[in-house]
Amino acid sequence: MAPLIQNYIAKTTFGLEEILAQELLELGATDIKIQNRAVAFSGDKELLYKVNYCSRTALRVFLPLVSAPILNEEELYKLVQTIAWEDYLEVDGTLAVDSTVHSETFNHSQYVALKTKDAIVDRFREKFDRRPSVDVSTPDLRIHVHINKEQCSISLDSSGEPLFKRGYRVATNEAPLNEVLAAGLIYLSNWDRNCNFIDGMCGSGTILIEAAMFALNIPPQVKRTHFGFLTWNDFDVSLWKKVKQEALNNQRPFNFQILGSDLISANVRLAQENIANAGLEDIIKVRQNDFLTSVPPEGGGILVMNPPYGERMSDQVFVEELYKKIGDTLKQSYAGFEAWMISSNRDALKKVGLKPSRKIVVFNGALECRFQNFSLYAGTKRTSFKPEV
Ligand SMILES: C[S@@+](CC[C@H](N)C(=O)[O-])C[C@H]1O[C@@H](n2cnc3c(N)ncnc32)[C@H](O)[C@@H]1O
């Protein structure tokens, strides 16, 4: 029998939609449609497992069950009750309901989640005189309700915990980058994995770890043990083993250096712990160092950095001065490199004093950021060091 083809929606963060669409295409998805912070696609169950295991830029993957207009909570209740929940969940199983709401009628997401849960358990009670219980941390079935104006979509969440939780992070500093965003920045930088990769302000090492996993084609979820679909009624253990094995067989060699450093030695230790937990200590080298006096390796390469943003007003002068010195360091020492910086501080970015060849808008959490590229040509092309006006 031919495998069942279903429609899915992969969520991501703003600015990574096209990157995610490309990943989905490469994984074998069809009917790909870019949406706001999401990409719709079609495929079979094998693809659903693959996307969860191998996509670096998906945050969650939903299986939509129903989408219809609703005007009030009674209509929400009725819509939820039309779904044959007993096909997806045992009566003695557990469930959790999450919701996102952008609507004037429904303005309380927790209330929407509660109403949905009530409608589901009432359906079970009417049929079996018993009902599943709620488990918000590791439910057998995680349900997602999305209301946009009056359109309500109800989906199953195949991922469970969001996919940025890769399972390798043991330690964080104050402002770690989300793993999905870090992987997305690496893709946006167009790094072809044929040169050295550097993060001169590596903090807890997220960019370096995502870069190394990409360089070696290691699946991003290699360390993760839980996915929502593992407790679905139709879970196919041999298909899941096949998906994982094929992904692990796809690893590739990498013959360049991945180097990280940070000014603060405690952050370097955090990065080392995370790198060891990801099993990448032979691939990534980190050390304590001031980027402003750094000497890059021979042969050029790519530099992707997430410097401090200076969110407090009182830090502005310091951060602008830091960015100016970063620009000076790039000009003096990093000829031959492609440098990329992400920051929400647009005034400070102007102090870098180099003309960006690309500026991409992304969000780091709630912060709107620019991810900017500075091409630091070696030799005769030094005229690219034009100050930004
Ligand atoms: C926003 S954090 C980076 C977070 C990192 N991307 C992560 O995921 O954990 C900025 C880092 O820049 C480091 N830093 C600030 N000034 C530096 C300098 N002159 N040289 C090297 N690192 C510096 C800080 O210690 C901090 O760890």
The ligand as a Gaussian input file, in Angstrom:
#p B3LYP/6-31G(d) Opt

LIG

0 1
 C       25.520000      37.689000      23.265000
 S       26.828000      36.814000      23.957000
 C       27.089000      35.500000      22.795000
 C       26.159000      34.356000      23.061000
 C       26.458000      33.125000      22.224000
 N       26.138000      33.320000      20.826000
 C       25.706000      31.922000      22.791000
 O       24.887000      31.320000      22.106000
 O       25.923000      31.596000      23.963000
 C       28.199000      37.880000      23.629000
 C       29.524000      37.324000      24.090000
 O       30.550000      38.216000      23.657000
 C       31.590000      38.114000      24.607000
 N       32.523000      39.260000      24.418000
 C       32.288000      40.584000      24.668000
 N       33.371000      41.313000      24.331000
 C       34.313000      40.458000      23.844000
 C       35.632000      40.605000      23.329000
 N       36.228000      41.806000      23.253000
 N       36.266000      39.500000      22.889000
 C       35.704000      38.274000      22.960000
 N       34.450000      38.070000      23.462000
 C       33.767000      39.152000      23.890000
 C       30.868000      38.085000      25.910000
 O       31.677000      37.575000      26.954000
 C       29.661000      37.197000      25.589000
 O       29.915000      35.857000      25.927000

